[in-house]
Amino acid sequence: MKFFIIFAAENDSTLTKNEDMKPKYSFEMLYVSPFTKKLGFDEKELKTIYVPMEQNRLRTGLDVVDLVVDKLIAGQNPSALPWQLGTTEAAMSTTLKTLTGLTLVEMRTRWRMRVASELLRYTELPLKEVMRRIGYTSQQSFSRMFRKAYGSAPREYRRLRREAGDVGKYAL
């Protein structure tokens, strides 16, 4: 019964044809930042410190969504999940599209680009390390996807954000 929504999406064409249906969970509701600490101030010792950040992880109660988000938070590729759940990538993508407005590939790509943007903006990590952390090995592919998502190359994005003084606000 816990995989009902996958099977329903696989067998019920109304789930994919209803254009008026609004996703129940937005990307913003599900996204969790890679940062665990933020810049703070110790008033007793009068110095700047990093304090733990509260991670507001939304658990939907729907295995298909929660498992994908768990994999993404852990920096893993969720592409093997359909096989592990005994369904197809198409059925899982249809289910995710219905629930979140994004297919499995779209969610993974958007998650990766969001993490990359935050790492570029708030850390001094080299570009190769940012790419490694989000699962890219080709700088050309990464740059193309990043430009598509944010309108500028990763180095340019970082430079522009540095001018805003964003470096050092958060820590991993």
N, C-alpha and C positions, 0 to 999 in steps of 0.2 A: 504494500500500500504506500510506502514512503516514496516510491518512484512513480506514482500515479501520474503526476503532471508530465513526465517525460513520455510515458506511453500515450497519454491523452493527446499531446502535441503531435506524436507520431501518427496517430489514427484519426484525429479530428481536424479536418481542414478548416473549420470555423475559427480555430485558434490563430491560424496564420493569415486568414483573409479579412479579419475584422480590423480595418484601418483605424476605426474610432477608439479602439481599446488603448488605454493609457498604461504605460509600465507602472508596476506597483513600487519598484525600487529603482531610484536613480543611481547613476554612477557615484555621485557625490555622497549619497547615503552610505554606500558600501566601501568607498575608498578609505584606506588607513595609511597615513604618512609613514615613511620609513624612519622618521626621527623619534627618538624616545626621550630626549631631553630638550629643554629650551633655556635660553639665557634668563637668568634671574639675578637677584641681588640679596646678599646676606647682610641684613641690617645690623646684626651684632658685630660682625667683623668688618663691616663696611667694604665688602668686596663683591665683585661679580662672580657668580657661580652658575652652574647648569643644574636645573631642577628637573625631576622626572615629569614627563608629560602624561596626561591621562589619555589613553587610547580608547576612543569611543567606537568600539567594534560592534556594528549592528549585526546581530544574528537574526536571520529571517525565519528560521525554523524549516526552511526548504532545503533539503540536502543538496540539490543540484546547484543552488546559488551559494550556499555556505561552503561547500567543498571547493568550488572554483575560487572564491574569495580567500579561503584558507591557503590554497596553493599560491595565489598571487602574493599574499602577505609574506609567505615564506620565500618568495623569490623563485618559485618553481613554475614550470610550464604546465598548465592544466590540460594539455592536449591529450593525455592518456586517460583522463577521467571518463569519457564516454565508454571506452572499452572496459574500464574497471567497473562501471555501473551497468554494463550489459546493454548498452544502447549504441546508437550511432552518433557521430559528430553532428550530422544534420538535425537529428531529433533534439539533441542537447542544445544546439544553437537556436532552434526554433523555440524551445522552452525558455532559454535565457532571453531571447529577443522579446518574448511575450512578457516576461517578468521585469526585465531591466531596460529594454529598448536596444540592447546590444547583443550581437552574436558572440560566441566563444572567442573567435579570433579578434573581433572588434574590442571586446572587453580586455583581452590580454594586451593588445597593442595600446589601447588607451591607458591602461594601468602602467605599462612600461614607460610610456612617454611622460606620464605624470610624475612617476618616481624620478626619471631622468631630469625633468625640469626642476624638481626640488633639490636634487643633489647638485646640479649645476649652479643653482641659485644660491644655496646656503652653505656649500662646502668648498673646500679647496681640492677635492679629489680630482686627479687627472682624468681627462676624457676617456682614456682606455679603461680606467677603473669604473667609471660611471657605466660604460658600455658593458663591462663584465658583470656588474651587479644586476643589470636588467636583462642579461641574456643575449646581447649582441656580440658578434665576433667581427663583423664587417663594419668598418667606420663609414663606408659609403652608404650602406643600407640604413645604418642608424641615422646618419645626417639627413638622408632623404626623408625618412619617416618623421624625424624631429622637425624638419622644415615644414613638412605637410601639416603637422599638428600645431606648431607655434609660429610659423611664418618667418623664421630665421634659422640660420645654422646654429648648432649648439654653442660654438665659441662666441658667436655674436650675441646670442641670448645671454650667456654668462656675462659678457662684457657690459651689456646694457643693464643687467640686474646689479652688477657690482657698483655701477654709478649711483644706484639707489641705496647703497650701503647695506645690502642684505646678508653679506657673508658673516658667519659666526652666530647667527640668531638661534640655530638649532644644532644638536649633536646626535650622532648615531648611537 
